[in-house]
Amino acid sequence: MTQPELIVQGQEDALVPVVNAINMSKSLPNARLIVYPDAGHAAFSNIMTTSFGKLLNF
């Protein structure tokens, strides 16, 4: 994929380890990774106001 990719991951995700997001971001040439330290599996819903602003800026 060549289009920009935004990968959002919660550090406290019990379902998908953060290392998966790190590896995915390294494998995509135009990826940007944001890891939220206090968020779980649904990072956007855990930190709605912060993540929404970053999404708009992307």
N, CA, C and O atoms as CSV, one atom per row, in Angstrom:
chain,resi,resn,atom,element,x,y,z
A,1,MET,N,N,0.839,-1.168,0.000
A,1,MET,CA,C,0.000,0.000,0.000
A,1,MET,C,C,0.887,1.235,0.000
A,1,MET,O,O,1.919,1.274,0.671
A,2,THR,N,N,0.482,2.222,-0.744
A,2,THR,CA,C,1.280,3.436,-0.825
A,2,THR,C,C,0.583,4.647,-0.215
A,2,THR,O,O,1.225,5.672,0.011
A,3,GLN,N,N,-0.701,4.550,0.052
A,3,GLN,CA,C,-1.405,5.681,0.653
A,3,GLN,C,C,-1.026,5.800,2.122
A,3,GLN,O,O,-0.600,4.818,2.730
A,4,PRO,N,N,-1.175,6.985,2.699
A,4,PRO,CA,C,-0.867,7.162,4.122
A,4,PRO,C,C,-1.780,6.293,4.994
A,4,PRO,O,O,-2.978,6.172,4.734
A,5,GLU,N,N,-1.203,5.702,6.012
A,5,GLU,CA,C,-1.934,4.847,6.953
A,5,GLU,C,C,-1.731,5.393,8.356
A,5,GLU,O,O,-0.609,5.706,8.754
A,6,LEU,N,N,-2.822,5.505,9.102
A,6,LEU,CA,C,-2.744,5.892,10.510
A,6,LEU,C,C,-3.096,4.666,11.338
A,6,LEU,O,O,-4.201,4.135,11.232
A,7,ILE,N,N,-2.163,4.223,12.155
A,7,ILE,CA,C,-2.368,3.063,13.011
A,7,ILE,C,C,-2.478,3.575,14.441
A,7,ILE,O,O,-1.568,4.228,14.952
A,8,VAL,N,N,-3.604,3.268,15.079
A,8,VAL,CA,C,-3.855,3.710,16.453
A,8,VAL,C,C,-3.921,2.470,17.333
A,8,VAL,O,O,-4.665,1.533,17.043
A,9,GLN,N,N,-3.144,2.469,18.402
A,9,GLN,CA,C,-3.043,1.293,19.270
A,9,GLN,C,C,-3.047,1.725,20.720
A,9,GLN,O,O,-2.436,2.731,21.079
A,10,GLY,N,N,-3.732,0.967,21.546
A,10,GLY,CA,C,-3.682,1.176,22.986
A,10,GLY,C,C,-2.596,0.316,23.600
A,10,GLY,O,O,-2.538,-0.884,23.334
A,11,GLN,N,N,-1.746,0.896,24.407
A,11,GLN,CA,C,-0.663,0.162,25.064
A,11,GLN,C,C,-1.214,-0.953,25.950
A,11,GLN,O,O,-0.572,-1.992,26.104
A,12,GLU,N,N,-2.391,-0.750,26.532
A,12,GLU,CA,C,-2.987,-1.714,27.457
A,12,GLU,C,C,-3.964,-2.664,26.763
A,12,GLU,O,O,-4.805,-3.268,27.429
A,13,ASP,N,N,-3.871,-2.807,25.446
A,13,ASP,CA,C,-4.748,-3.690,24.679
A,13,ASP,C,C,-4.499,-5.142,25.088
A,13,ASP,O,O,-3.394,-5.658,24.925
A,14,ALA,N,N,-5.529,-5.793,25.617
A,14,ALA,CA,C,-5.399,-7.183,26.058
A,14,ALA,C,C,-5.646,-8.170,24.914
A,14,ALA,O,O,-5.344,-9.355,25.048
A,15,LEU,N,N,-6.189,-7.694,23.799
A,15,LEU,CA,C,-6.491,-8.584,22.671
A,15,LEU,C,C,-5.408,-8.595,21.604
A,15,LEU,O,O,-5.071,-9.648,21.063
A,16,VAL,N,N,-4.864,-7.421,21.302
A,16,VAL,CA,C,-3.848,-7.302,20.251
A,16,VAL,C,C,-2.601,-6.657,20.863
A,16,VAL,O,O,-2.639,-5.487,21.242
A,17,PRO,N,N,-1.520,-7.389,20.961
A,17,PRO,CA,C,-0.298,-6.830,21.543
A,17,PRO,C,C,0.218,-5.634,20.733
A,17,PRO,O,O,0.123,-5.618,19.506
A,18,VAL,N,N,0.756,-4.650,21.424
A,18,VAL,CA,C,1.246,-3.431,20.781
A,18,VAL,C,C,2.357,-3.734,19.776
A,18,VAL,O,O,2.545,-2.983,18.819
A,19,VAL,N,N,3.081,-4.808,19.981
A,19,VAL,CA,C,4.146,-5.169,19.039
A,19,VAL,C,C,3.578,-5.432,17.638
A,19,VAL,O,O,4.273,-5.227,16.642
A,20,ASN,N,N,2.331,-5.880,17.557
A,20,ASN,CA,C,1.705,-6.077,16.240
A,20,ASN,C,C,1.566,-4.759,15.497
A,20,ASN,O,O,1.824,-4.696,14.295
A,21,ALA,N,N,1.167,-3.715,16.191
A,21,ALA,CA,C,1.028,-2.402,15.568
A,21,ALA,C,C,2.393,-1.840,15.175
A,21,ALA,O,O,2.534,-1.208,14.128
A,22,ILE,N,N,3.381,-2.073,16.011
A,22,ILE,CA,C,4.734,-1.613,15.691
A,22,ILE,C,C,5.238,-2.295,14.424
A,22,ILE,O,O,5.775,-1.642,13.530
A,23,ASN,N,N,5.063,-3.605,14.355
A,23,ASN,CA,C,5.500,-4.343,13.168
A,23,ASN,C,C,4.735,-3.914,11.923
A,23,ASN,O,O,5.319,-3.791,10.846
A,24,MET,N,N,3.432,-3.685,12.063
A,24,MET,CA,C,2.640,-3.245,10.925
A,24,MET,C,C,3.119,-1.886,10.436
A,24,MET,O,O,3.242,-1.671,9.230
A,25,SER,N,N,3.387,-0.979,11.346
A,25,SER,CA,C,3.826,0.365,10.942
A,25,SER,C,C,5.184,0.321,10.240
A,25,SER,O,O,5.450,1.125,9.347
A,26,LYS,N,N,6.038,-0.618,10.646
A,26,LYS,CA,C,7.336,-0.755,9.993
A,26,LYS,C,C,7.217,-1.353,8.595
A,26,LYS,O,O,8.064,-1.108,7.736
A,27,SER,N,N,6.171,-2.133,8.371
A,27,SER,CA,C,6.017,-2.797,7.078
A,27,SER,C,C,5.300,-1.931,6.040
A,27,SER,O,O,5.300,-2.261,4.854
A,28,LEU,N,N,4.697,-0.840,6.472
A,28,LEU,CA,C,3.979,0.051,5.553
A,28,LEU,C,C,4.811,1.316,5.342
A,28,LEU,O,O,5.176,1.978,6.314
A,29,PRO,N,N,5.112,1.659,4.101
A,29,PRO,CA,C,6.038,2.762,3.843
A,29,PRO,C,C,5.544,4.139,4.285
A,29,PRO,O,O,6.357,5.013,4.587
A,30,ASN,N,N,4.234,4.345,4.327
A,30,ASN,CA,C,3.692,5.663,4.684
A,30,ASN,C,C,2.836,5.603,5.941
A,30,ASN,O,O,1.848,6.326,6.065
A,31,ALA,N,N,3.219,4.741,6.866
A,31,ALA,CA,C,2.427,4.572,8.083
A,31,ALA,C,C,2.879,5.516,9.179
A,31,ALA,O,O,4.055,5.858,9.298
A,32,ARG,N,N,1.910,5.920,9.968
A,32,ARG,CA,C,2.169,6.698,11.179
A,32,ARG,C,C,1.509,5.954,12.328
A,32,ARG,O,O,0.324,5.629,12.253
A,33,LEU,N,N,2.244,5.687,13.368
A,33,LEU,CA,C,1.750,4.937,14.514
A,33,LEU,C,C,1.574,5.860,15.706
A,33,LEU,O,O,2.466,6.636,16.050
A,34,ILE,N,N,0.410,5.761,16.330
A,34,ILE,CA,C,0.152,6.469,17.580
A,34,ILE,C,C,-0.221,5.408,18.614
A,34,ILE,O,O,-1.185,4.665,18.426
A,35,VAL,N,N,0.538,5.338,19.698
A,35,VAL,CA,C,0.241,4.410,20.794
A,35,VAL,C,C,-0.177,5.233,21.998
A,35,VAL,O,O,0.566,6.094,22.469
A,36,TYR,N,N,-1.380,4.956,22.490
A,36,TYR,CA,C,-1.885,5.649,23.674
A,36,TYR,C,C,-1.571,4.798,24.907
A,36,TYR,O,O,-2.046,3.668,25.011
A,37,PRO,N,N,-0.778,5.326,25.839
A,37,PRO,CA,C,-0.297,4.524,26.964
A,37,PRO,C,C,-1.398,4.010,27.894
A,37,PRO,O,O,-1.253,2.923,28.454
A,38,ASP,N,N,-2.479,4.743,28.074
A,38,ASP,CA,C,-3.521,4.331,29.024
A,38,ASP,C,C,-4.758,3.761,28.351
A,38,ASP,O,O,-5.788,3.591,29.004
A,39,ALA,N,N,-4.678,3.461,27.060
A,39,ALA,CA,C,-5.843,2.967,26.324
A,39,ALA,C,C,-5.770,1.461,26.154
A,39,ALA,O,O,-4.697,0.858,26.148
A,40,GLY,N,N,-6.954,0.876,26.017
A,40,GLY,CA,C,-7.045,-0.561,25.786
A,40,GLY,C,C,-7.297,-0.863,24.320
A,40,GLY,O,O,-6.766,-0.195,23.434
A,41,HIS,N,N,-8.125,-1.890,24.074
A,41,HIS,CA,C,-8.343,-2.376,22.718
A,41,HIS,C,C,-9.004,-1.326,21.817
A,41,HIS,O,O,-8.624,-1.192,20.654
A,42,ALA,N,N,-9.951,-0.608,22.318
A,42,ALA,CA,C,-10.646,0.415,21.523
A,42,ALA,C,C,-10.063,1.781,21.869
A,42,ALA,O,O,-10.697,2.580,22.559
A,43,ALA,N,N,-8.863,2.039,21.387
A,43,ALA,CA,C,-8.141,3.260,21.764
A,43,ALA,C,C,-8.929,4.516,21.447
A,43,ALA,O,O,-8.925,5.461,22.237
A,44,PHE,N,N,-9.612,4.547,20.294
A,44,PHE,CA,C,-10.369,5.748,19.938
A,44,PHE,C,C,-11.478,6.024,20.943
A,44,PHE,O,O,-11.706,7.178,21.304
A,45,SER,N,N,-12.163,4.994,21.397
A,45,SER,CA,C,-13.245,5.227,22.357
A,45,SER,C,C,-12.707,5.480,23.758
A,45,SER,O,O,-13.361,6.154,24.555
A,46,ASN,N,N,-11.515,4.947,24.076
A,46,ASN,CA,C,-10.925,5.185,25.396
A,46,ASN,C,C,-10.468,6.631,25.564
A,46,ASN,O,O,-10.578,7.194,26.652
A,47,ILE,N,N,-9.964,7.224,24.505
A,47,ILE,CA,C,-9.400,8.580,24.578
A,47,ILE,C,C,-9.972,9.394,23.416
A,47,ILE,O,O,-9.232,9.859,22.549
A,48,MET,N,N,-11.280,9.559,23.408
A,48,MET,CA,C,-11.986,10.143,22.264
A,48,MET,C,C,-11.506,11.541,21.898
A,48,MET,O,O,-11.227,11.790,20.725
A,49,THR,N,N,-11.399,12.447,22.832
A,49,THR,CA,C,-11.072,13.830,22.473
A,49,THR,C,C,-9.645,13.965,21.959
A,49,THR,O,O,-9.400,14.711,21.011
A,50,THR,N,N,-8.717,13.265,22.560
A,50,THR,CA,C,-7.324,13.329,22.111
A,50,THR,C,C,-7.162,12.666,20.756
A,50,THR,O,O,-6.533,13.229,19.860
A,51,SER,N,N,-7.722,11.480,20.597
A,51,SER,CA,C,-7.535,10.735,19.354
A,51,SER,C,C,-8.275,11.384,18.196
A,51,SER,O,O,-7.794,11.328,17.065
A,52,PHE,N,N,-9.417,11.992,18.436
A,52,PHE,CA,C,-10.169,12.635,17.357
A,52,PHE,C,C,-9.384,13.798,16.767
A,52,PHE,O,O,-9.383,13.982,15.550
A,53,GLY,N,N,-8.729,14.570,17.590
A,53,GLY,CA,C,-7.906,15.667,17.104
A,53,GLY,C,C,-6.736,15.181,16.259
A,53,GLY,O,O,-6.395,15.805,15.254
A,54,LYS,N,N,-6.122,14.078,16.658
A,54,LYS,CA,C,-5.016,13.523,15.882
A,54,LYS,C,C,-5.518,12.961,14.556
A,54,LYS,O,O,-4.824,13.047,13.543
A,55,LEU,N,N,-6.710,12.390,14.554
A,55,LEU,CA,C,-7.294,11.882,13.323
A,55,LEU,C,C,-7.570,13.022,12.355
A,55,LEU,O,O,-7.299,12.892,11.161
A,56,LEU,N,N,-8.090,14.109,12.834
A,56,LEU,CA,C,-8.370,15.265,11.966
A,56,LEU,C,C,-7.078,15.841,11.405
A,56,LEU,O,O,-7.057,16.276,10.254
A,57,ASN,N,N,-6.012,15.856,12.174
A,57,ASN,CA,C,-4.742,16.383,11.716
A,57,ASN,C,C,-4.033,15.459,10.735
A,57,ASN,O,O,-3.161,15.895,9.983
A,58,PHE,N,N,-4.410,14.184,10.743
A,58,PHE,CA,C,-3.801,13.219,9.840
A,58,PHE,C,C,-4.249,13.518,8.427
A,58,PHE,O,O,-3.853,12.821,7.493
